[in-house]
């Protein structure tokens, strides 16, 4: 699974596995962003995403990600 417009990819045996992996990736990214990654010019624009990740439960993030899946 690839998150268009952002530097995130994930893998899984199926869509649910890939979504779970992507939620974990986003959680790790939010931690790294707080530890200084957010100061890097190529990551500074992801502040709103990081805020959403920090405020959302895993279930909420999964539903948000599902809403953007291109099923073409």
PDB file with one MODEL, atoms N, CA, C and O in Angstrom:
MODEL        1
ATOM      1  N   UNK A   1       0.851  -1.154   0.000  1.00  0.00           N
ATOM      2  CA  UNK A   1       0.000   0.000   0.000  1.00  0.00           C
ATOM      3  C   UNK A   1       0.907   1.229   0.000  1.00  0.00           C
ATOM      4  O   UNK A   1       1.903   1.284   0.721  1.00  0.00           O
ATOM      5  N   UNK A   2       0.545   2.203  -0.814  1.00  0.00           N
ATOM      6  CA  UNK A   2       1.307   3.440  -0.950  1.00  0.00           C
ATOM      7  C   UNK A   2       0.400   4.605  -0.585  1.00  0.00           C
ATOM      8  O   UNK A   2      -0.736   4.686  -1.051  1.00  0.00           O
ATOM      9  N   UNK A   3       0.901   5.496   0.239  1.00  0.00           N
ATOM     10  CA  UNK A   3       0.145   6.689   0.606  1.00  0.00           C
ATOM     11  C   UNK A   3       0.594   7.807  -0.316  1.00  0.00           C
ATOM     12  O   UNK A   3       1.675   8.373  -0.149  1.00  0.00           O
ATOM     13  N   UNK A   4      -0.252   8.120  -1.296  1.00  0.00           N
ATOM     14  CA  UNK A   4       0.089   9.110  -2.314  1.00  0.00           C
ATOM     15  C   UNK A   4       0.343  10.480  -1.688  1.00  0.00           C
ATOM     16  O   UNK A   4      -0.410  10.933  -0.826  1.00  0.00           O
ATOM     17  N   UNK A   5       1.414  11.127  -2.134  1.00  0.00           N
ATOM     18  CA  UNK A   5       1.745  12.459  -1.650  1.00  0.00           C
ATOM     19  C   UNK A   5       2.497  12.467  -0.335  1.00  0.00           C
ATOM     20  O   UNK A   5       2.784  13.534   0.208  1.00  0.00           O
ATOM     21  N   UNK A   6       2.818  11.306   0.178  1.00  0.00           N
ATOM     22  CA  UNK A   6       3.545  11.204   1.450  1.00  0.00           C
ATOM     23  C   UNK A   6       4.525  10.028   1.349  1.00  0.00           C
ATOM     24  O   UNK A   6       4.317   9.105   0.561  1.00  0.00           O
ATOM     25  N   UNK A   7       5.578  10.070   2.142  1.00  0.00           N
ATOM     26  CA  UNK A   7       6.634   9.049   2.013  1.00  0.00           C
ATOM     27  C   UNK A   7       6.340   7.764   2.792  1.00  0.00           C
ATOM     28  O   UNK A   7       7.206   7.283   3.523  1.00  0.00           O
ATOM     29  N   UNK A   8       5.144   7.203   2.651  1.00  0.00           N
ATOM     30  CA  UNK A   8       4.776   6.032   3.437  1.00  0.00           C
ATOM     31  C   UNK A   8       4.330   4.898   2.534  1.00  0.00           C
ATOM     32  O   UNK A   8       3.547   5.098   1.606  1.00  0.00           O
ATOM     33  N   UNK A   9       4.833   3.712   2.813  1.00  0.00           N
ATOM     34  CA  UNK A   9       4.398   2.500   2.131  1.00  0.00           C
ATOM     35  C   UNK A   9       4.248   1.414   3.193  1.00  0.00           C
ATOM     36  O   UNK A   9       4.856   1.487   4.260  1.00  0.00           O
ATOM     37  N   UNK A  10       3.435   0.414   2.888  1.00  0.00           N
ATOM     38  CA  UNK A  10       3.282  -0.707   3.806  1.00  0.00           C
ATOM     39  C   UNK A  10       3.016  -1.966   3.006  1.00  0.00           C
ATOM     40  O   UNK A  10       2.692  -1.918   1.819  1.00  0.00           O
ATOM     41  N   UNK A  11       3.160  -3.085   3.681  1.00  0.00           N
ATOM     42  CA  UNK A  11       2.915  -4.372   3.056  1.00  0.00           C
ATOM     43  C   UNK A  11       2.080  -5.228   3.995  1.00  0.00           C
ATOM     44  O   UNK A  11       2.059  -5.002   5.205  1.00  0.00           O
ATOM     45  N   UNK A  12       1.410  -6.189   3.440  1.00  0.00           N
ATOM     46  CA  UNK A  12       0.642  -7.138   4.231  1.00  0.00           C
ATOM     47  C   UNK A  12       0.162  -8.271   3.352  1.00  0.00           C
ATOM     48  O   UNK A  12       0.215  -8.185   2.126  1.00  0.00           O
ATOM     49  N   UNK A  13      -0.304  -9.326   3.983  1.00  0.00           N
ATOM     50  CA  UNK A  13      -0.826 -10.475   3.234  1.00  0.00           C
ATOM     51  C   UNK A  13      -2.102 -10.110   2.492  1.00  0.00           C
ATOM     52  O   UNK A  13      -2.427 -10.701   1.462  1.00  0.00           O
ATOM     53  N   UNK A  14      -2.828  -9.116   3.033  1.00  0.00           N
ATOM     54  CA  UNK A  14      -4.069  -8.656   2.427  1.00  0.00           C
ATOM     55  C   UNK A  14      -4.225  -7.167   2.734  1.00  0.00           C
ATOM     56  O   UNK A  14      -3.344  -6.561   3.343  1.00  0.00           O
ATOM     57  N   UNK A  15      -5.329  -6.589   2.319  1.00  0.00           N
ATOM     58  CA  UNK A  15      -5.540  -5.153   2.522  1.00  0.00           C
ATOM     59  C   UNK A  15      -5.549  -4.815   4.009  1.00  0.00           C
ATOM     60  O   UNK A  15      -4.958  -3.815   4.418  1.00  0.00           O
ATOM     61  N   UNK A  16      -6.211  -5.634   4.819  1.00  0.00           N
ATOM     62  CA  UNK A  16      -6.255  -5.355   6.256  1.00  0.00           C
ATOM     63  C   UNK A  16      -4.869  -5.381   6.884  1.00  0.00           C
ATOM     64  O   UNK A  16      -4.559  -4.559   7.745  1.00  0.00           O
ATOM     65  N   UNK A  17      -4.037  -6.321   6.455  1.00  0.00           N
ATOM     66  CA  UNK A  17      -2.667  -6.396   6.963  1.00  0.00           C
ATOM     67  C   UNK A  17      -1.847  -5.187   6.545  1.00  0.00           C
ATOM     68  O   UNK A  17      -1.066  -4.653   7.334  1.00  0.00           O
ATOM     69  N   UNK A  18      -2.025  -4.757   5.302  1.00  0.00           N
ATOM     70  CA  UNK A  18      -1.310  -3.575   4.813  1.00  0.00           C
ATOM     71  C   UNK A  18      -1.781  -2.320   5.539  1.00  0.00           C
ATOM     72  O   UNK A  18      -0.974  -1.439   5.838  1.00  0.00           O
ATOM     73  N   UNK A  19      -3.084  -2.229   5.826  1.00  0.00           N
ATOM     74  CA  UNK A  19      -3.598  -1.081   6.579  1.00  0.00           C
ATOM     75  C   UNK A  19      -3.031  -1.061   7.995  1.00  0.00           C
ATOM     76  O   UNK A  19      -2.626  -0.005   8.480  1.00  0.00           O
ATOM     77  N   UNK A  20      -2.997  -2.201   8.658  1.00  0.00           N
ATOM     78  CA  UNK A  20      -2.439  -2.275  10.011  1.00  0.00           C
ATOM     79  C   UNK A  20      -0.973  -1.860  10.009  1.00  0.00           C
ATOM     80  O   UNK A  20      -0.520  -1.153  10.909  1.00  0.00           O
ATOM     81  N   UNK A  21      -0.235  -2.302   8.996  1.00  0.00           N
ATOM     82  CA  UNK A  21       1.170  -1.933   8.878  1.00  0.00           C
ATOM     83  C   UNK A  21       1.325  -0.436   8.632  1.00  0.00           C
ATOM     84  O   UNK A  21       2.242   0.189   9.166  1.00  0.00           O
ATOM     85  N   UNK A  22       0.443   0.137   7.836  1.00  0.00           N
ATOM     86  CA  UNK A  22       0.511   1.566   7.547  1.00  0.00           C
ATOM     87  C   UNK A  22       0.183   2.389   8.797  1.00  0.00           C
ATOM     88  O   UNK A  22       0.806   3.425   9.031  1.00  0.00           O
ATOM     89  N   UNK A  23      -0.775   1.948   9.592  1.00  0.00           N
ATOM     90  CA  UNK A  23      -1.079   2.642  10.852  1.00  0.00           C
ATOM     91  C   UNK A  23       0.155   2.625  11.754  1.00  0.00           C
ATOM     92  O   UNK A  23       0.496   3.646  12.352  1.00  0.00           O
ATOM     93  N   UNK A  24       0.822   1.488  11.858  1.00  0.00           N
ATOM     94  CA  UNK A  24       2.041   1.392  12.659  1.00  0.00           C
ATOM     95  C   UNK A  24       3.122   2.321  12.109  1.00  0.00           C
ATOM     96  O   UNK A  24       3.805   3.002  12.874  1.00  0.00           O
ATOM     97  N   UNK A  25       3.276   2.349  10.803  1.00  0.00           N
ATOM     98  CA  UNK A  25       4.254   3.233  10.161  1.00  0.00           C
ATOM     99  C   UNK A  25       3.958   4.696  10.482  1.00  0.00           C
ATOM    100  O   UNK A  25       4.868   5.466  10.786  1.00  0.00           O
ATOM    101  N   UNK A  26       2.685   5.073  10.413  1.00  0.00           N
ATOM    102  CA  UNK A  26       2.300   6.457  10.729  1.00  0.00           C
ATOM    103  C   UNK A  26       2.568   6.787  12.196  1.00  0.00           C
ATOM    104  O   UNK A  26       3.008   7.895  12.501  1.00  0.00           O
ATOM    105  N   UNK A  27       2.317   5.864  13.096  1.00  0.00           N
ATOM    106  CA  UNK A  27       2.603   6.082  14.525  1.00  0.00           C
ATOM    107  C   UNK A  27       4.110   6.305  14.740  1.00  0.00           C
ATOM    108  O   UNK A  27       4.513   7.218  15.461  1.00  0.00           O
ATOM    109  N   UNK A  28       4.920   5.470  14.112  1.00  0.00           N
ATOM    110  CA  UNK A  28       6.376   5.609  14.240  1.00  0.00           C
ATOM    111  C   UNK A  28       6.854   6.926  13.634  1.00  0.00           C
ATOM    112  O   UNK A  28       7.732   7.588  14.188  1.00  0.00           O
ATOM    113  N   UNK A  29       6.280   7.299  12.509  1.00  0.00           N
ATOM    114  CA  UNK A  29       6.647   8.558  11.863  1.00  0.00           C
ATOM    115  C   UNK A  29       6.311   9.747  12.767  1.00  0.00           C
ATOM    116  O   UNK A  29       7.109  10.676  12.891  1.00  0.00           O
ATOM    117  N   UNK A  30       5.141   9.720  13.395  1.00  0.00           N
ATOM    118  CA  UNK A  30       4.738  10.809  14.292  1.00  0.00           C
ATOM    119  C   UNK A  30       5.722  10.946  15.451  1.00  0.00           C
ATOM    120  O   UNK A  30       6.050  12.064  15.849  1.00  0.00           O
ATOM    121  N   UNK A  31       6.194   9.835  15.994  1.00  0.00           N
ATOM    122  CA  UNK A  31       7.201   9.883  17.059  1.00  0.00           C
ATOM    123  C   UNK A  31       8.493  10.504  16.545  1.00  0.00           C
ATOM    124  O   UNK A  31       9.067  11.382  17.190  1.00  0.00           O
ATOM    125  N   UNK A  32       8.948  10.044  15.383  1.00  0.00           N
ATOM    126  CA  UNK A  32      10.187  10.574  14.803  1.00  0.00           C
ATOM    127  C   UNK A  32      10.042  12.053  14.445  1.00  0.00           C
ATOM    128  O   UNK A  32      10.988  12.828  14.588  1.00  0.00           O
ATOM    129  N   UNK A  33       8.863  12.435  13.982  1.00  0.00           N
ATOM    130  CA  UNK A  33       8.601  13.824  13.610  1.00  0.00           C
ATOM    131  C   UNK A  33       8.761  14.719  14.836  1.00  0.00           C
ATOM    132  O   UNK A  33       9.343  15.801  14.754  1.00  0.00           O
ATOM    133  N   UNK A  34       8.245  14.263  15.965  1.00  0.00           N
ATOM    134  CA  UNK A  34       8.373  15.019  17.213  1.00  0.00           C
ATOM    135  C   UNK A  34       9.818  15.093  17.703  1.00  0.00           C
ATOM    136  O   UNK A  34      10.201  16.053  18.371  1.00  0.00           O
ATOM    137  N   UNK A  35      10.608  14.094  17.375  1.00  0.00           N
ATOM    138  CA  UNK A  35      12.003  14.048  17.831  1.00  0.00           C
ATOM    139  C   UNK A  35      12.945  14.841  16.928  1.00  0.00           C
ATOM    140  O   UNK A  35      14.162  14.784  17.105  1.00  0.00           O
ATOM    141  N   UNK A  36      12.401  15.573  15.970  1.00  0.00           N
ATOM    142  CA  UNK A  36      13.241  16.426  15.145  1.00  0.00           C
ATOM    143  C   UNK A  36      13.030  16.303  13.659  1.00  0.00           C
ATOM    144  O   UNK A  36      13.434  17.187  12.903  1.00  0.00           O
ATOM    145  N   UNK A  37      12.411  15.234  13.225  1.00  0.00           N
ATOM    146  CA  UNK A  37      12.200  15.049  11.796  1.00  0.00           C
ATOM    147  C   UNK A  37      11.334  16.166  11.224  1.00  0.00           C
ATOM    148  O   UNK A  37      11.493  16.538  10.061  1.00  0.00           O
ATOM    149  N   UNK A  38      10.434  16.695  12.015  1.00  0.00           N
ATOM    150  CA  UNK A  38       9.558  17.757  11.559  1.00  0.00           C
ATOM    151  C   UNK A  38      10.282  19.042  11.205  1.00  0.00           C
ATOM    152  O   UNK A  38       9.736  19.889  10.498  1.00  0.00           O
ATOM    153  N   UNK A  39      11.497  19.194  11.686  1.00  0.00           N
ATOM    154  CA  UNK A  39      12.290  20.383  11.370  1.00  0.00           C
ATOM    155  C   UNK A  39      12.954  20.284   9.995  1.00  0.00           C
ATOM    156  O   UNK A  39      13.435  21.283   9.459  1.00  0.00           O
ATOM    157  N   UNK A  40      12.978  19.096   9.437  1.00  0.00           N
ATOM    158  CA  UNK A  40      13.580  18.910   8.111  1.00  0.00           C
ATOM    159  C   UNK A  40      12.647  19.486   7.050  1.00  0.00           C
ATOM    160  O   UNK A  40      11.443  19.235   7.086  1.00  0.00           O
ATOM    161  N   UNK A  41      13.189  20.257   6.106  1.00  0.00           N
ATOM    162  CA  UNK A  41      12.352  20.903   5.094  1.00  0.00           C
ATOM    163  C   UNK A  41      11.445  19.947   4.318  1.00  0.00           C
ATOM    164  O   UNK A  41      10.329  20.319   3.956  1.00  0.00           O
ATOM    165  N   UNK A  42      11.899  18.746   4.063  1.00  0.00           N
ATOM    166  CA  UNK A  42      11.081  17.804   3.289  1.00  0.00           C
ATOM    167  C   UNK A  42      10.047  17.057   4.137  1.00  0.00           C
ATOM    168  O   UNK A  42       9.313  16.219   3.613  1.00  0.00           O
ATOM    169  N   UNK A  43       9.981  17.350   5.435  1.00  0.00           N
ATOM    170  CA  UNK A  43       8.993  16.725   6.310  1.00  0.00           C
ATOM    171  C   UNK A  43       8.105  17.740   7.019  1.00  0.00           C
ATOM    172  O   UNK A  43       7.077  17.369   7.584  1.00  0.00           O
ATOM    173  N   UNK A  44       8.480  18.997   6.999  1.00  0.00           N
ATOM    174  CA  UNK A  44       7.747  20.026   7.749  1.00  0.00           C
ATOM    175  C   UNK A  44       6.279  20.114   7.330  1.00  0.00           C
ATOM    176  O   UNK A  44       5.425  20.442   8.153  1.00  0.00           O
ATOM    177  N   UNK A  45       5.975  19.827   6.070  1.00  0.00           N
ATOM    178  CA  UNK A  45       4.605  19.959   5.579  1.00  0.00           C
ATOM    179  C   UNK A  45       3.670  18.870   6.104  1.00  0.00           C
ATOM    180  O   UNK A  45       2.471  18.918   5.829  1.00  0.00           O
ATOM    181  N   UNK A  46       4.174  17.909   6.837  1.00  0.00           N
ATOM    182  CA  UNK A  46       3.338  16.815   7.334  1.00  0.00           C
ATOM    183  C   UNK A  46       2.842  17.036   8.765  1.00  0.00           C
ATOM    184  O   UNK A  46       2.372  16.097   9.408  1.00  0.00           O
ATOM    185  N   UNK A  47       2.944  18.261   9.262  1.00  0.00           N
ATOM    186  CA  UNK A  47       2.513  18.561  10.626  1.00  0.00           C
ATOM    187  C   UNK A  47       1.047  18.251  10.879  1.00  0.00           C
ATOM    188  O   UNK A  47       0.709  17.710  11.932  1.00  0.00           O
ATOM    189  N   UNK A  48       0.176  18.578   9.945  1.00  0.00           N
ATOM    190  CA  UNK A  48      -1.259  18.301  10.122  1.00  0.00           C
ATOM    191  C   UNK A  48      -1.509  16.792  10.180  1.00  0.00           C
ATOM    192  O   UNK A  48      -2.316  16.323  10.983  1.00  0.00           O
ATOM    193  N   UNK A  49      -0.818  16.040   9.332  1.00  0.00           N
ATOM    194  CA  UNK A  49      -0.955  14.587   9.353  1.00  0.00           C
ATOM    195  C   UNK A  49      -0.500  14.030  10.691  1.00  0.00           C
ATOM    196  O   UNK A  49      -1.175  13.181  11.273  1.00  0.00           O
ATOM    197  N   UNK A  50       0.632  14.498  11.179  1.00  0.00           N
ATOM    198  CA  UNK A  50       1.154  14.034  12.470  1.00  0.00           C
ATOM    199  C   UNK A  50       0.147  14.341  13.578  1.00  0.00           C
ATOM    200  O   UNK A  50      -0.102  13.500  14.441  1.00  0.00           O
ATOM    201  N   UNK A  51      -0.423  15.528  13.556  1.00  0.00           N
ATOM    202  CA  UNK A  51      -1.423  15.883  14.558  1.00  0.00           C
ATOM    203  C   UNK A  51      -2.622  14.954  14.512  1.00  0.00           C
ATOM    204  O   UNK A  51      -3.123  14.527  15.552  1.00  0.00           O
ATOM    205  N   UNK A  52      -3.083  14.640  13.314  1.00  0.00           N
ATOM    206  CA  UNK A  52      -4.218  13.731  13.173  1.00  0.00           C
ATOM    207  C   UNK A  52      -3.873  12.335  13.687  1.00  0.00           C
ATOM    208  O   UNK A  52      -4.681  11.698  14.361  1.00  0.00           O
ATOM    209  N   UNK A  53      -2.675  11.867  13.366  1.00  0.00           N
ATOM    210  CA  UNK A  53      -2.245  10.544  13.816  1.00  0.00           C
ATOM    211  C   UNK A  53      -2.233  10.503  15.339  1.00  0.00           C
ATOM    212  O   UNK A  53      -2.678   9.522  15.936  1.00  0.00           O
ATOM    213  N   UNK A  54      -1.737  11.542  15.963  1.00  0.00           N
ATOM    214  CA  UNK A  54      -1.636  11.580  17.419  1.00  0.00           C
ATOM    215  C   UNK A  54      -3.008  11.659  18.098  1.00  0.00           C
ATOM    216  O   UNK A  54      -3.172  11.155  19.209  1.00  0.00           O
ATOM    217  N   UNK A  55      -3.982  12.279  17.452  1.00  0.00           N
ATOM    218  CA  UNK A  55      -5.323  12.432  18.035  1.00  0.00           C
ATOM    219  C   UNK A  55      -6.250  11.255  17.742  1.00  0.00           C
ATOM    220  O   UNK A  55      -7.304  11.136  18.365  1.00  0.00           O
ATOM    221  N   UNK A  56      -5.881  10.398  16.816  1.00  0.00           N
ATOM    222  CA  UNK A  56      -6.776   9.344  16.348  1.00  0.00           C
ATOM    223  C   UNK A  56      -6.422   7.991  16.952  1.00  0.00           C
ATOM    224  O   UNK A  56      -5.265   7.700  17.258  1.00  0.00           O
ATOM    225  N   UNK A  57      -7.453   7.181  17.111  1.00  0.00           N
ATOM    226  CA  UNK A  57      -7.232   5.786  17.512  1.00  0.00           C
ATOM    227  C   UNK A  57      -6.798   4.995  16.274  1.00  0.00           C
ATOM    228  O   UNK A  57      -6.898   5.481  15.147  1.00  0.00           O
ATOM    229  N   UNK A  58      -6.321   3.786  16.498  1.00  0.00           N
ATOM    230  CA  UNK A  58      -5.949   2.937  15.364  1.00  0.00           C
ATOM    231  C   UNK A  58      -7.161   2.675  14.469  1.00  0.00           C
ATOM    232  O   UNK A  58      -7.042   2.658  13.243  1.00  0.00           O
ATOM    233  N   UNK A  59      -8.329   2.472  15.087  1.00  0.00           N
ATOM    234  CA  UNK A  59      -9.543   2.213  14.303  1.00  0.00           C
ATOM    235  C   UNK A  59      -9.914   3.430  13.451  1.00  0.00           C
ATOM    236  O   UNK A  59     -10.309   3.285  12.294  1.00  0.00           O
ATOM    237  N   UNK A  60      -9.787   4.616  14.023  1.00  0.00           N
ATOM    238  CA  UNK A  60     -10.097   5.834  13.265  1.00  0.00           C
ATOM    239  C   UNK A  60      -9.134   6.024  12.103  1.00  0.00           C
ATOM    240  O   UNK A  60      -9.551   6.385  11.002  1.00  0.00           O
ATOM    241  N   UNK A  61      -7.853   5.782  12.342  1.00  0.00           N
ATOM    242  CA  UNK A  61      -6.869   5.896  11.258  1.00  0.00           C
ATOM    243  C   UNK A  61      -7.150   4.880  10.158  1.00  0.00           C
ATOM    244  O   UNK A  61      -7.058   5.191   8.970  1.00  0.00           O
ATOM    245  N   UNK A  62      -7.492   3.664  10.568  1.00  0.00           N
ATOM    246  CA  UNK A  62      -7.784   2.622   9.585  1.00  0.00           C
ATOM    247  C   UNK A  62      -8.980   3.017   8.719  1.00  0.00           C
ATOM    248  O   UNK A  62      -8.940   2.853   7.500  1.00  0.00           O
ATOM    249  N   UNK A  63     -10.026   3.526   9.327  1.00  0.00           N
ATOM    250  CA  UNK A  63     -11.197   3.951   8.565  1.00  0.00           C
ATOM    251  C   UNK A  63     -10.855   5.105   7.633  1.00  0.00           C
ATOM    252  O   UNK A  63     -11.320   5.136   6.494  1.00  0.00           O
ATOM    253  N   UNK A  64     -10.054   6.047   8.097  1.00  0.00           N
ATOM    254  CA  UNK A  64      -9.628   7.177   7.259  1.00  0.00           C
ATOM    255  C   UNK A  64      -8.827   6.675   6.058  1.00  0.00           C
ATOM    256  O   UNK A  64      -9.038   7.117   4.928  1.00  0.00           O
ATOM    257  N   UNK A  65      -7.915   5.753   6.315  1.00  0.00           N
ATOM    258  CA  UNK A  65      -7.112   5.202   5.219  1.00  0.00           C
ATOM    259  C   UNK A  65      -7.981   4.414   4.243  1.00  0.00           C
ATOM    260  O   UNK A  65      -7.792   4.507   3.030  1.00  0.00           O
ATOM    261  N   UNK A  66      -8.924   3.647   4.759  1.00  0.00           N
ATOM    262  CA  UNK A  66      -9.825   2.884   3.888  1.00  0.00           C
ATOM    263  C   UNK A  66     -10.621   3.804   2.969  1.00  0.00           C
ATOM    264  O   UNK A  66     -10.902   3.451   1.824  1.00  0.00           O
ATOM    265  N   UNK A  67     -10.983   4.980   3.469  1.00  0.00           N
ATOM    266  CA  UNK A  67     -11.787   5.897   2.667  1.00  0.00           C
ATOM    267  C   UNK A  67     -11.017   6.426   1.456  1.00  0.00           C
ATOM    268  O   UNK A  67     -11.622   6.922   0.506  1.00  0.00           O
ATOM    269  N   UNK A  68      -9.701   6.322   1.486  1.00  0.00           N
ATOM    270  CA  UNK A  68      -8.895   6.819   0.376  1.00  0.00           C
ATOM    271  C   UNK A  68      -8.344   5.745  -0.533  1.00  0.00           C
ATOM    272  O   UNK A  68      -7.550   6.041  -1.427  1.00  0.00           O
ATOM    273  N   UNK A  69      -8.751   4.496  -0.322  1.00  0.00           N
ATOM    274  CA  UNK A  69      -8.233   3.410  -1.153  1.00  0.00           C
ATOM    275  C   UNK A  69      -8.844   3.497  -2.553  1.00  0.00           C
ATOM    276  O   UNK A  69     -10.061   3.568  -2.721  1.00  0.00           O
ATOM    277  N   UNK A  70      -7.972   3.489  -3.531  1.00  0.00           N
ATOM    278  CA  UNK A  70      -8.390   3.480  -4.935  1.00  0.00           C
ATOM    279  C   UNK A  70      -8.654   2.030  -5.332  1.00  0.00           C
ATOM    280  O   UNK A  70      -7.727   1.225  -5.421  1.00  0.00           O
ATOM    281  N   UNK A  71      -9.882   1.715  -5.563  1.00  0.00           N
ATOM    282  CA  UNK A  71     -10.245   0.329  -5.883  1.00  0.00           C
ATOM    283  C   UNK A  71     -10.395   0.102  -7.385  1.00  0.00           C
ATOM    284  O   UNK A  71     -11.065  -0.837  -7.814  1.00  0.00           O
ATOM    285  N   UNK A  72      -9.769   0.963  -8.175  1.00  0.00           N
ATOM    286  CA  UNK A  72      -9.887   0.842  -9.639  1.00  0.00           C
ATOM    287  C   UNK A  72      -9.142  -0.363 -10.150  1.00  0.00           C
ATOM    288  O   UNK A  72      -9.134  -0.618 -11.354  1.00  0.00           O
TER     289      UNK A  72
ENDMDL
END
